[in-house]
Every structure is written in structure tokens, then in C-alpha cells.
Amino acid sequence: MTASAIPGEPIDLQIADILREVHFPVNKDALVDIAREAGASNEVLSMLDGLPEQDYADVASVTRLIGGNYGPGLGA
């Protein structure tokens, strides 16, 4: 993944690209760190930072919460 490509992508694609790089299980702080290192937009960083403090077992556990908090198009 090239960090420079991420900020130009729609939010749902940015999140999908970031989650592909994650080795689950992972906690919220690690998700935010991975997104920041990947060059994610501030909006994506805010979305991930707004997730509950917990461990996430897989991509679906993250996207379910993001989709529930931020509307259609982001959930699994």
C-alpha cells in the first residue's frame, strides 16, 4: 500500500485499505496507529479513534461499528 494514495480515496476505501494491513486481533489504539502510519485522512483517524476501547477480532468487528456509527456504505 502506498501512503500517498490513501488520502485521495473515498473514506470506505481508505478504511478497507488500512484494515487489509492489520494483523488481528488488534486494539483500538493500534488501529489508529496503523492508519496514521499509512497516511489516512484526519476524518478516518477520527472515526477509528471514536471506536470503543476494546480488542477487535477481525475486519468485520471493526466495520460493523464504523458502519453503525457513520451510516451506510461503511458496514460489512
C-alpha positions as a Markdown table, in Angstrom:
| # | Residue | x | y | z |
|---|---|---|---|---|
| 1 | Met | 0.0 | 0.0 | 0.0 |
| 2 | Thr | 1.3 | 3.4 | -0.8 |
| 3 | Ala | 0.5 | 6.0 | 1.8 |
| 4 | Ser | 0.3 | 8.8 | -0.8 |
| 5 | Ala | -2.7 | 7.0 | -2.5 |
| 6 | Ile | -4.8 | 6.8 | 0.6 |
| 7 | Pro | -5.9 | 10.5 | 1.3 |
| 8 | Gly | -7.4 | 10.7 | -2.2 |
| 9 | Glu | -9.6 | 7.7 | -1.8 |
| 10 | Pro | -13.2 | 7.7 | -0.5 |
| 11 | Ile | -13.5 | 7.1 | 3.2 |
| 12 | Asp | -14.7 | 3.5 | 2.9 |
| 13 | Leu | -11.8 | 2.6 | 0.6 |
| 14 | Gln | -9.3 | 4.2 | 2.9 |
| 15 | Ile | -10.7 | 2.1 | 5.8 |
| 16 | Ala | -10.6 | -1.1 | 3.6 |
| 17 | Asp | -7.0 | -0.5 | 2.6 |
| 18 | Ile | -6.0 | 0.1 | 6.2 |
| 19 | Leu | -7.8 | -2.9 | 7.5 |
| 20 | Arg | -6.1 | -5.1 | 4.9 |
| 21 | Glu | -2.8 | -4.2 | 6.6 |
| 22 | Val | -3.9 | -5.1 | 10.1 |
| 23 | His | -3.0 | -8.3 | 11.9 |
| 24 | Phe | -5.9 | -9.2 | 14.0 |
| 25 | Pro | -6.7 | -9.3 | 16.9 |
| 26 | Val | -5.9 | -5.7 | 17.5 |
| 27 | Asn | -6.9 | -2.9 | 19.9 |
| 28 | Lys | -8.3 | 0.5 | 19.0 |
| 29 | Asp | -5.0 | 2.3 | 19.7 |
| 30 | Ala | -3.1 | 0.0 | 17.4 |
| 31 | Leu | -5.7 | 0.6 | 14.7 |
| 32 | Val | -5.3 | 4.3 | 14.9 |
| 33 | Asp | -1.5 | 4.0 | 14.8 |
| 34 | Ile | -1.6 | 1.8 | 11.7 |
| 35 | Ala | -4.0 | 4.2 | 10.0 |
| 36 | Arg | -1.7 | 7.2 | 10.9 |
| 37 | Glu | 1.4 | 5.4 | 9.6 |
| 38 | Ala | -0.5 | 4.6 | 6.4 |
| 39 | Gly | -1.3 | 8.3 | 5.8 |
| 40 | Ala | -5.0 | 8.1 | 6.4 |
| 41 | Ser | -7.1 | 11.3 | 6.3 |
| 42 | Asn | -7.9 | 13.1 | 9.5 |
| 43 | Glu | -11.5 | 12.0 | 9.1 |
| 44 | Val | -10.6 | 8.3 | 9.0 |
| 45 | Leu | -8.3 | 8.8 | 12.0 |
| 46 | Ser | -11.2 | 10.5 | 13.9 |
| 47 | Met | -13.6 | 7.6 | 13.0 |
| 48 | Leu | -11.1 | 5.0 | 14.2 |
| 49 | Asp | -10.3 | 7.0 | 17.4 |
| 50 | Gly | -14.0 | 7.2 | 18.1 |
| 51 | Leu | -14.3 | 3.4 | 18.3 |
| 52 | Pro | -14.8 | 1.8 | 21.8 |
| 53 | Glu | -11.6 | 0.8 | 23.7 |
| 54 | Gln | -11.5 | -2.9 | 23.1 |
| 55 | Asp | -9.8 | -5.7 | 21.2 |
| 56 | Tyr | -11.1 | -6.3 | 17.7 |
| 57 | Ala | -11.1 | -9.9 | 16.4 |
| 58 | Asp | -11.4 | -9.3 | 12.7 |
| 59 | Val | -12.2 | -6.8 | 10.0 |
| 60 | Ala | -16.0 | -7.4 | 10.4 |
| 61 | Ser | -15.9 | -6.4 | 14.1 |
| 62 | Val | -14.4 | -3.0 | 13.1 |
| 63 | Thr | -16.5 | -2.3 | 10.0 |
| 64 | Arg | -19.7 | -3.2 | 11.9 |
| 65 | Leu | -19.1 | -0.5 | 14.5 |
| 66 | Ile | -17.9 | 2.1 | 11.9 |
| 67 | Gly | -20.9 | 1.4 | 9.7 |
| 68 | Gly | -23.2 | 1.7 | 12.7 |
| 69 | Asn | -21.7 | 5.0 | 13.8 |
| 70 | Tyr | -21.2 | 6.6 | 10.4 |
| 71 | Gly | -24.0 | 5.5 | 8.2 |
| 72 | Pro | -24.4 | 3.3 | 5.1 |
| 73 | Gly | -21.6 | 2.3 | 2.9 |
| 74 | Leu | -19.1 | 1.6 | 5.6 |
| 75 | Gly | -20.5 | -1.5 | 7.2 |
| 76 | Ala | -20.0 | -5.1 | 6.2 |
